[in-house]
């Protein structure tokens, strides 16, 4: 009797396994991938990625490893402790979408001061105006004028840790007032805060055969801070946190002539959007591997991630995830790096000619442009100009735009650095 029970259990177990296997083999999930999904990384307050000063703009939107100037606050505040001037003040103006409108622009005001031989501080204000928007409800109503804008207020401190090396930190307050109150009475400006952490190296002048030279290098993590949102029910958006890494070399031809060559790479430290698809679970009754009229749907269809990772993470997790979450793998991660090359010729620290090239993958924004510029200095005042030519099929909002910068230096030769 005992042996009979064992045999019955064995037979029952075998039938259970066969039935389960047969059921699983007939259960399928149909996935419809949305071919229009874009994996271009988008962020809030994107105006923070616009080069606002003419010198950096003419070098292909770079500045993390170039020599110090008054606008180093945005690119790498660690450079301020290498300034030969006691202090400086800078103003810049950048028209935006100038081919379409004439009242959208980016302005920048910067001030720096070297406290002593080893430290410096700086403060700056960036203001992005989207012009005037006229809202008319009907023919009898008076027009309402809205002036959406965005701004940041920064302060930084830099410290020289060695003769050729310094580090800096910048704190940033962001305010984005883009919601139209005439349309939504509950609209209010969004705000957040961020921090920049930077380092800069500038070597001593050395002889390299026929010319003297000097190496430069810089790195910065920018806009590291909480996500921004406009209301309690709205979605949170990442700030344009990014990593900049650059290096360059100064060819010191003689007492009056110098040529500086610089290269820079940049990557947004923001998660890559995953590829989404519509999932449908069903019993494949006719076993043809396709969900059709003869099959039974299990539950309701739902949208889920087909490839990649969810971007619903905190900003710190987003930084680390950004290096490994591209649906296309390592090859796509490489496409998320932009790179730029720039060269600057300087005569007697009073006249400069500049040129640069910026490149971004066509799958990640397709920004490609050539930039040219010049600088003139007289009596402690410097004027810089830059002009951009788009080299991409996608039009640039800054194409054929002339940018201006004006700087004033105080306390000439207060410090000897070269």
C-alpha positions as CSV (number, residue, x, y, z in Angstrom):
1,X,0.0,0.0,0.0
2,X,2.9,2.3,0.9
3,X,4.5,1.7,-2.5
4,X,1.2,2.4,-4.3
5,X,0.9,5.8,-2.6
6,X,4.5,6.7,-3.6
7,X,3.7,5.8,-7.2
8,X,0.5,7.9,-7.2
9,X,2.4,10.9,-5.8
10,X,5.1,10.5,-8.4
11,X,2.5,10.3,-11.2
12,X,0.6,13.3,-9.8
13,X,3.8,15.3,-9.6
14,X,4.8,14.5,-13.1
15,X,1.3,15.6,-14.4
16,X,1.6,18.8,-12.4
17,X,5.0,19.6,-13.9
18,X,3.8,18.9,-17.5
19,X,0.7,21.0,-17.0
20,X,2.7,23.9,-15.6
21,X,5.2,23.7,-18.3
22,X,2.5,23.6,-20.9
23,X,0.8,26.6,-19.4
24,X,4.0,28.6,-19.2
25,X,4.8,27.8,-22.8
26,X,1.5,29.2,-23.9
27,X,1.8,32.5,-21.9
28,X,3.5,35.3,-23.8
29,X,4.1,39.0,-23.4
30,X,3.8,41.2,-26.5
31,X,5.9,44.4,-26.5
32,X,5.3,47.3,-28.8
33,X,8.2,49.7,-28.7
34,X,7.6,53.4,-29.3
35,X,10.0,54.3,-32.2
36,X,9.6,58.0,-31.5
37,X,11.2,57.8,-28.1
38,X,14.0,60.4,-27.9
39,X,17.1,59.7,-25.8
40,X,18.3,63.3,-25.9
41,X,18.9,64.3,-22.3
42,X,16.8,67.3,-21.2
43,X,17.0,69.3,-18.0
44,X,15.5,72.2,-16.2
45,X,17.0,75.7,-16.4
46,X,19.0,74.9,-19.6
47,X,20.2,78.5,-19.9
48,X,22.9,77.5,-17.5
49,X,24.6,75.6,-20.3
50,X,24.9,78.7,-22.5
51,X,28.3,80.4,-22.6
52,X,27.6,83.9,-21.6
53,X,31.0,85.5,-22.1
54,X,32.5,86.3,-25.5
55,X,36.0,84.8,-24.8
56,X,34.7,81.3,-23.9
57,X,32.1,81.5,-26.7
58,X,34.8,82.2,-29.3
59,X,36.8,79.2,-28.1
60,X,34.0,76.7,-28.7
61,X,32.2,77.1,-25.4
62,X,35.0,76.1,-23.2
63,X,36.8,77.6,-20.1
64,X,37.5,75.0,-17.5
65,X,41.3,74.9,-18.4
66,X,41.9,78.2,-20.1
67,X,43.9,80.9,-18.4
68,X,42.2,83.0,-15.7
69,X,39.9,85.9,-16.7
70,X,37.1,87.8,-15.1
71,X,34.4,85.3,-16.1
72,X,36.1,82.3,-14.5
73,X,33.3,82.2,-12.0
74,X,31.2,80.2,-14.4
75,X,33.9,77.9,-15.9
76,X,36.3,77.3,-13.0
77,X,36.5,79.6,-10.0
78,X,39.6,77.9,-8.9
79,X,41.5,80.0,-11.5
80,X,41.0,83.3,-9.7
81,X,44.0,82.7,-7.3
82,X,46.2,82.8,-10.4
83,X,45.1,86.3,-11.5
84,X,47.8,89.0,-11.5
85,X,45.1,91.6,-10.8
86,X,43.8,92.4,-7.3
87,X,40.2,92.5,-8.5
88,X,38.1,92.7,-11.6
89,X,34.6,93.4,-12.8
90,X,32.9,92.0,-15.9
91,X,29.7,92.5,-18.0
92,X,28.5,90.4,-20.9
93,X,25.5,90.3,-23.2
94,X,24.3,87.5,-25.4
95,X,21.4,87.8,-27.8
96,X,19.3,84.6,-28.1
97,X,17.2,83.5,-31.1
98,X,18.2,86.8,-32.6
99,X,17.1,85.6,-36.1
100,X,13.5,85.4,-34.8
101,X,13.1,87.9,-32.0
102,X,15.0,90.8,-30.6
103,X,14.1,90.7,-26.9
104,X,15.5,87.4,-25.7
105,X,18.9,87.6,-24.2
106,X,21.4,86.4,-21.5
107,X,23.2,88.9,-19.3
108,X,26.0,88.3,-16.8
109,X,27.7,90.4,-14.2
110,X,30.8,89.1,-12.3
111,X,33.1,90.5,-9.7
112,X,36.2,88.8,-8.2
113,X,38.8,89.8,-5.5
114,X,42.0,88.2,-4.5
115,X,42.1,88.2,-0.7
116,X,45.7,87.3,-0.5
117,X,48.4,85.2,-2.2
118,X,46.5,82.0,-1.7
119,X,42.8,82.8,-1.7
120,X,40.1,84.7,-3.7
121,X,36.3,85.1,-3.7
122,X,33.9,86.0,-6.5
123,X,30.2,86.8,-7.0
124,X,28.1,86.8,-10.1
125,X,24.6,87.2,-11.4
126,X,23.2,85.6,-14.6
127,X,19.9,86.8,-16.0
128,X,18.0,85.2,-18.8
129,X,15.1,87.2,-20.2
130,X,12.6,85.6,-22.5
131,X,11.2,89.0,-23.5
132,X,7.6,90.2,-23.3
133,X,4.6,88.0,-23.9
134,X,1.3,89.8,-24.7
135,X,-1.8,87.9,-23.6
136,X,-5.2,89.0,-25.0
137,X,-8.2,87.1,-23.7
138,X,-10.7,88.7,-26.1
139,X,-11.2,91.9,-28.1
140,X,-12.6,93.8,-25.2
141,X,-10.0,92.9,-22.6
142,X,-6.8,94.9,-22.0
143,X,-3.6,93.1,-23.0
144,X,-1.6,91.6,-20.2
145,X,2.2,91.7,-20.4
146,X,4.2,88.9,-18.9
147,X,8.0,88.9,-18.7
148,X,9.2,85.3,-18.0
149,X,12.8,85.1,-16.8
150,X,15.4,82.9,-15.1
151,X,18.3,83.9,-13.0
152,X,21.1,82.6,-10.8
153,X,23.1,84.2,-8.0
154,X,26.6,82.7,-7.3
155,X,29.3,83.2,-4.7
156,X,32.6,81.3,-4.8
157,X,35.8,80.8,-2.8
158,X,39.0,79.4,-4.1
159,X,42.1,78.3,-2.3
160,X,45.6,77.7,-3.5
161,X,46.8,74.3,-2.1
162,X,50.1,74.4,-3.8
163,X,52.1,76.8,-6.0
164,X,50.6,75.3,-9.2
165,X,47.3,73.8,-7.9
166,X,44.1,75.3,-6.5
167,X,40.6,74.2,-5.7
168,X,37.3,76.1,-5.4
169,X,33.7,75.8,-4.4
170,X,30.7,77.9,-5.6
171,X,27.2,78.1,-4.2
172,X,24.4,78.9,-6.5
173,X,20.8,80.0,-6.0
174,X,18.5,79.4,-9.0
175,X,15.1,81.0,-9.7
176,X,13.0,80.2,-12.8
177,X,9.9,82.3,-13.4
178,X,8.4,80.8,-16.6
179,X,4.8,80.1,-15.6
180,X,2.3,82.6,-16.9
181,X,0.1,83.8,-14.0
182,X,-2.5,85.2,-16.3
183,X,-3.2,81.7,-17.5
184,X,-2.7,79.9,-14.2
185,X,-3.3,82.0,-11.1
186,X,-1.6,79.5,-8.9
187,X,1.6,79.7,-11.0
188,X,4.7,80.7,-9.1
189,X,8.4,80.8,-9.7
190,X,10.4,77.7,-9.1
191,X,13.7,77.8,-7.2
192,X,16.5,75.5,-6.2
193,X,20.2,75.6,-5.2
194,X,23.3,74.0,-6.4
195,X,27.0,73.7,-5.8
196,X,30.1,73.7,-8.1
197,X,33.3,71.9,-7.1
198,X,36.4,72.7,-9.1
199,X,40.2,72.3,-9.4
200,X,42.8,73.9,-11.6
201,X,46.5,73.3,-12.4
202,X,48.9,75.8,-14.0
203,X,52.5,74.6,-14.4
204,X,55.6,76.7,-14.4
205,X,57.0,78.1,-17.5
206,X,59.6,75.7,-19.0
207,X,61.8,75.6,-22.0
208,X,60.8,73.2,-24.8
209,X,63.5,73.6,-27.4
210,X,62.8,76.7,-29.5
211,X,59.9,77.9,-27.4
212,X,58.9,78.2,-23.7
213,X,55.7,76.7,-22.6
214,X,53.3,76.0,-19.7
215,X,50.7,73.3,-19.1
216,X,47.2,73.9,-17.8
217,X,44.5,71.5,-16.6
218,X,41.1,71.9,-15.0
219,X,38.0,69.9,-13.8
220,X,34.7,71.0,-12.4
221,X,31.3,69.4,-11.4
222,X,28.7,72.1,-12.0
223,X,25.1,72.5,-10.9
224,X,25.0,69.7,-8.4
225,X,21.8,70.2,-6.5
226,X,18.1,69.1,-5.9
227,X,15.6,68.8,-8.8
228,X,13.5,71.8,-9.6
229,X,9.7,71.8,-9.9
230,X,7.1,74.6,-10.4
231,X,4.2,73.3,-8.2
232,X,3.4,70.5,-5.8
233,X,1.6,68.5,-8.4
234,X,4.2,69.0,-11.1
235,X,7.1,66.6,-12.0
236,X,10.5,67.3,-10.7
237,X,13.2,68.1,-13.3
238,X,16.9,67.5,-13.0
239,X,19.3,70.5,-13.0
240,X,21.9,70.5,-15.8
241,X,24.6,68.9,-13.6
242,X,27.6,68.3,-15.7
243,X,31.3,67.3,-15.6
244,X,33.9,69.4,-17.5
245,X,37.4,68.2,-17.9
246,X,40.1,70.0,-20.0
247,X,43.7,70.6,-20.6
248,X,45.9,73.0,-22.6
249,X,49.3,74.3,-23.4
250,X,50.7,77.8,-23.8
251,X,53.3,78.3,-26.5
252,X,55.2,81.3,-25.3
253,X,57.0,82.4,-28.5
254,X,58.7,85.4,-27.1
255,X,58.1,88.3,-24.7
256,X,55.1,89.6,-26.7
257,X,53.6,86.6,-28.5
258,X,51.7,83.6,-27.1
259,X,49.6,80.9,-28.5
260,X,47.3,78.9,-26.2
261,X,45.7,75.6,-27.4
262,X,43.0,74.0,-25.2
263,X,40.8,70.9,-25.4
264,X,37.7,70.1,-23.3
265,X,35.2,67.3,-22.9
266,X,31.8,67.6,-21.1
267,X,29.2,65.2,-20.0
268,X,25.8,65.8,-18.4
269,X,25.5,63.9,-15.1
270,X,21.8,63.3,-15.6
271,X,20.1,59.9,-16.3
272,X,19.5,58.9,-19.9
273,X,15.8,58.5,-20.8
274,X,15.0,54.8,-21.2
275,X,13.2,53.2,-24.1
276,X,9.5,52.6,-23.2
277,X,7.1,50.1,-24.7
278,X,3.5,48.8,-24.3
279,X,3.4,45.4,-22.7
280,X,0.5,43.0,-23.2
281,X,0.4,39.6,-21.4
282,X,-1.7,36.9,-23.2
283,X,-2.2,33.2,-23.6
284,X,-0.9,32.1,-27.0
285,X,-3.7,29.6,-27.6
286,X,-2.8,28.9,-31.2
287,X,1.0,28.9,-30.3
288,X,2.0,31.2,-33.2
289,X,4.0,33.6,-31.0
290,X,1.9,36.6,-31.9
291,X,-1.0,38.3,-30.0
292,X,-4.0,38.0,-32.3
293,X,-7.8,37.5,-32.2
294,X,-7.5,33.9,-31.2
295,X,-5.6,34.6,-28.0
296,X,-6.7,35.5,-24.6
297,X,-5.3,38.7,-23.0
298,X,-4.3,38.5,-19.4
299,X,-5.0,41.7,-17.5
300,X,-4.6,45.1,-19.1
301,X,-1.8,46.5,-21.2
302,X,0.7,48.6,-19.5
303,X,3.7,50.9,-20.4
304,X,7.1,49.9,-19.1
305,X,10.8,50.2,-19.7
306,X,12.1,48.0,-22.5
307,X,15.7,49.1,-22.3
308,X,17.6,51.3,-19.9
309,X,16.9,52.3,-16.3
310,X,14.2,54.4,-14.7
311,X,15.2,58.1,-14.3
312,X,12.9,58.5,-11.3
313,X,15.9,58.7,-8.9
314,X,17.4,61.4,-6.7
315,X,20.0,63.8,-8.1
316,X,22.9,62.1,-6.3
317,X,21.9,58.7,-7.6
318,X,21.3,60.3,-11.0
319,X,25.0,61.4,-11.1
320,X,26.3,57.8,-10.7
321,X,23.6,56.3,-12.9
322,X,24.4,58.6,-15.8
323,X,27.6,56.7,-16.5
324,X,25.9,53.4,-17.1
325,X,22.2,53.7,-18.0
326,X,22.2,54.4,-21.7
327,X,20.0,51.9,-23.5
328,X,22.6,51.5,-26.2
329,X,25.3,50.5,-23.8
330,X,28.8,51.9,-23.7
331,X,28.8,53.1,-27.3
332,X,25.8,55.3,-26.4
333,X,27.5,56.6,-23.2
334,X,30.4,57.8,-25.3
335,X,27.9,59.7,-27.6
336,X,26.8,61.7,-24.5
337,X,30.2,63.4,-24.2
338,X,30.6,66.7,-26.1
339,X,34.1,67.9,-27.0
340,X,35.6,71.2,-28.0
341,X,38.9,72.5,-29.3
342,X,40.1,76.1,-29.1
343,X,43.1,78.3,-29.9
344,X,44.0,81.8,-28.8
345,X,46.7,84.1,-30.1
346,X,47.7,86.9,-27.7
347,X,50.0,89.9,-28.5
348,X,51.4,91.8,-25.6
349,X,48.4,91.0,-23.4
350,X,46.5,93.7,-25.3
351,X,45.2,92.0,-28.5
352,X,43.8,88.5,-29.0
353,X,42.5,86.4,-31.9
354,X,40.5,83.2,-31.1
355,X,38.9,80.3,-32.8
356,X,37.0,77.2,-31.6
357,X,35.0,74.2,-32.6
358,X,32.3,72.4,-30.6
359,X,30.9,68.9,-31.4
360,X,27.9,66.9,-30.1
361,X,26.6,63.6,-31.3
362,X,23.6,63.9,-33.7
363,X,21.7,61.5,-31.6
364,X,22.2,63.6,-28.5
365,X,21.3,67.1,-29.7
366,X,23.4,67.6,-32.8
367,X,25.1,70.9,-31.7
368,X,28.1,71.5,-33.9
369,X,29.5,75.0,-34.6
370,X,32.6,77.0,-35.4
371,X,33.3,80.1,-33.4
372,X,35.6,83.1,-34.0
373,X,36.4,86.0,-31.8
374,X,38.8,88.8,-30.9
375,X,39.8,90.9,-27.8
376,X,41.2,94.4,-27.3
377,X,42.6,95.9,-24.2
378,X,43.4,99.5,-23.3
379,X,44.0,101.2,-20.0
380,X,42.8,98.3,-17.9
381,X,39.6,97.9,-19.9
382,X,39.0,94.9,-22.2
383,X,36.4,94.3,-24.9
384,X,35.8,90.8,-26.3
385,X,33.6,89.8,-29.2
386,X,32.6,86.4,-30.6
387,X,30.6,85.1,-33.6
388,X,29.1,81.6,-34.1
389,X,28.7,79.7,-37.4
390,X,26.5,76.5,-37.1
391,X,28.0,73.4,-38.7
392,X,24.9,71.2,-38.0
393,X,21.7,70.4,-39.9
394,X,19.9,71.5,-36.8
395,X,19.8,75.3,-36.6
396,X,21.5,76.8,-33.5
397,X,19.6,79.5,-31.6
398,X,22.9,81.4,-31.4
399,X,23.7,81.1,-35.1
400,X,25.1,84.3,-36.6
401,X,25.0,85.9,-33.2
402,X,27.5,88.5,-32.1
403,X,28.3,88.4,-28.3
404,X,29.9,91.1,-26.3
405,X,31.9,91.2,-23.0
406,X,33.4,94.1,-21.2
407,X,35.9,93.7,-18.3
408,X,37.6,96.1,-16.0
409,X,40.7,95.1,-14.0
410,X,42.0,96.8,-10.9
411,X,45.3,96.6,-9.1
412,X,47.6,95.7,-12.0
413,X,50.6,93.6,-11.2
414,X,49.5,93.2,-7.6
415,X,50.6,89.5,-7.8
416,X,53.3,88.0,-9.9
417,X,52.3,84.6,-11.4
418,X,54.4,84.2,-14.5
